[in-house]
Every structure is written in structure tokens, then in C-alpha cells.
């Protein structure tokens, strides 16, 4: 057995955590979510609608990746232990991720901006 499971109290806490996790996430799932319908992007009536749907999808995906990268940059900053090169690398990760998130959060509005300029 591993070192964490040698202690009976620690083992009990781990088992209870896993039990609560499975009970909460797997027994309380809403079955209607599996039956929801999602319109495919090919059913759009115009290019603007298609670009808006793609923007929304990229916004969701990019937001999730951005949050993960900010957490990674924060971890790199904490783990730098005062090393100036590692601290600078962590600052760059956080800076460029923040800029990327600002662009991604505009998301579907990029289409509206381009259409207002081009007169779609």
C-alpha cells in the first residue's frame, strides 16, 4: 500500500470523498440534458449567423483554455522561488493569456464589428 493509505483515518477520508463525489455527480444528473437538441451550424441562413455560432464556440473553448493557462502561469510564478527568469516567464504567460482572453471574450461581437465595417 502507498504511504497515504497506511493511516486508517486518511484511507477513510479518501473513501468518503470518493463516495460523496460519485453520489453527487452521478446520481444527481439531470437526464433532460442528454435529450436536448443542438442546432447544427449548417442550418444557418446566412454567413453572419454561421460566423456568430463559430464565435460562440470559440469563445467557450478559448475561455476554458485561458483560465487553465492563467492557473498555470500562477503556478509557475509560485514555483519560481525567486528566480528572475522563471518569474519573467510566468509574467509573460499571464500577460499574453489575459490579452488572449480579452480578444476571446469579444467572441461573437467580432462578426458584428466586421459587418458594421463591411456593410454585411
HELIX and SHEET records of a PDB file:
HELIX    1   1 UNK A    8  UNK A   27  1                                  20    
HELIX    2   2 UNK A   31  UNK A   35  5                                   5    
HELIX    3   3 UNK A   41  UNK A   43  5                                   3    
HELIX    4   4 UNK A   47  UNK A   79  1                                  33    
HELIX    5   5 UNK A   84  UNK A  106  1                                  23    
HELIX    6   6 UNK A  109  UNK A  118  1                                  10    
END                                                                             
